[in-house]
């Protein structure tokens, strides 16, 4: 009986995972036939100890089906060029490679998967929790890293299932502070120069 219940639980769990993956792929299918795009990116910086958020307008650039992603807001930017990540805050730059930094590995794979329409399978990542909230698909990535000090404690990626668009990326820090990018006004197939990513 115990063996039967264990098998039944595994079957149900596999069925739920399959259903979640199918919903996720449907939610990002809009990007499947698009190699480049732009969108308006609104950046909100929330500091737990400060009452007022800092909000800036910018642009999301995507090329090569998610191989290159840039979110630019004035002097601040988040760039993913292949596996290389660069975060720029004014004159300061922080660089890492997702092949060497486990904190960014799953985040990289999720971004690529979204912008290639779900072609890249992310179901094998154990550090992703996927839930459905209304028509939204919410992916919470909690990186497991050997580094004692991490820039972010988790990434929360929200996909609007009805519009089939990436709606936001929230990068959480310990203590409740976060940086969030909200995306609107997508232009699929927009011309994006390689110079943007340099």
N, C-alpha and C positions, 0 to 999 in steps of 0.2 A: 504493500500500500504506500509506504514511504517513497519507494522508488517511482511508483506511478505518479505521485504528487510532484516529485522533483521534476520528472519528465514533462508533466503537464505545465508546470511553472515555466520551464525553459521554452516550451512551444509557444506559450502566451507571450513571453518576453520577446522572442524572435518575431512573432507576428506584429507586436506593437512597434518594434524597431523598424521592421519593414514598412509599416504604415507611415511612421514618422518620416522615413527616408523618401517615400513616395510623395508625401506632402511637401517636403523640403524641395525636392527636384521640380515639382510643379510650380512652386513659389518663385524659383529662379530661372524657369524655362525661357522667360522673355530675353535673357541675355545669350541664349544658345547660339544664335546666328549673327551675333554682333561681335566684331573684333575690336571696336573702339567706341568710347562714349564720353560725354561730359555731363555734369550736373552741378547745381548750386549746392555748396557745402556750408552749412552754418555751424561754427565751432563754439561750443559753450565750455568754459573752464569754471568748474565749481570747486572752491576751496572750502573745506569743512569749517574752518575758523573765520571765514569772511561771509558776511550776509549777502553781498551782491555778486552775481555771476558776471564773468567777462564774456561777451558775445561778439564774435566777428564773422563777417561774410567772406566766402571764398569759393573755390571751384574744385570739384573732383574730376580728375582726368584718369581714364583707363585705356590701356592699349594692349594688344596681343592677348586678348581674352583673359585679362587679369594678370598677365605676366609682368605688367608695369602698372602701378597704381600710385597716384599722387593726390594728396589732399593739401591744397595750398590756401592759407589764410594770412594774407599780408606777409609779414616777416617770419611767420611760423609755418611749418610744413611737416607732413608725414609722407615719406616716400618708400615705396617697395619696388625695387627694380630687380626682378628675378628673386633670389633668396636674400638679397641685401636690403636691410632696412636702415633708413636715416630719419631721425627725428630732429627737426630744427626749431629752436626757440630763440628768436632774435639772432644774436651772433653765435650762440652755442649750438653745437651739433653732437648728437649721440649716434653712434653707428654699431650695428650688429649684423650677423648673418644667421638666418633661421636654421641653416644646417649645423651651426655650432651652438645656437642658443635655443634651448628647448622651450623657453617662454614664448618665442615667436614662431616656432615650427607649426603648431596647429593653427595659429592665427593666419599664417601665410597660406596654408592649405585651404582654409575656409574662404579667404578672399579669392583665391584662384578658382575654387569650386563655384562660388557665386557667379563670377564674371565669365565662366565658361558654360553657364547654364546647368550646373550640377553634374557635368561630365566627370570631374574629379571626385572620386568616392571619399567621403569624410567619415563614413560610419564606423571605421576601425579605430578612430581616435577615442580613447577612453576618457579624455579630459574635456569632452564636449557633453553638455546636458542640453537636450533639445526638447522644448515644450511648445505647445500651441496655445495662444491666448487670443481668443476671438478669431480674426482672420490672419493674425500675425504668427510667424514662426520665430521663436526666440532661441538663439544659440548662446549658451553661457560657456565660455572657455576658461577653465581654471587651470593655468599651467602648473606642471610639476617641474620645478627647476632645482638643481643642486646649488644654485647661487643663493647666498644668504640674503643679499639685498636685491630685490627685483623692482623695476620701475613701475610695473603694474601687477595688481593681485589677480585681476581677471579682465576678460573682454566680454562685453555683452553686445551681440549682433542681432539686430531686429530686421526681419524681412516682412514687408507688407504683402501678404499672400493674395489679397484681392487685386492690388495694382501690379503684383509680381515685380517688386522693386526692393532693393536694399534701402531701408529707411534710416537706420542709424547704427553707429558704432560707439559704444561707451567703453572707455578704458579706465577701469577702477584702480584707485590707489588705496593703500591701507589708511584707515581713519575716516573713510567716507568721501574723500576728494575724488574728482574724476574729470576727464576731458571727454566730451561727447561731440561727435559729428553727426548732423542730421542732413539728409540728402533729399532734394526736390528738383523738379524741372529737368528730368533726364532728356538728353539728346542722343539717342542711339545712332551709331554710325557717324558721329561727328568726327571731323578730321582732327587728329591729335599728332603733333610733331614729336619726334624722338628728343628734340632739344628741351622739351618741357621737363624731362626726367633727369636732366644733368645738373 
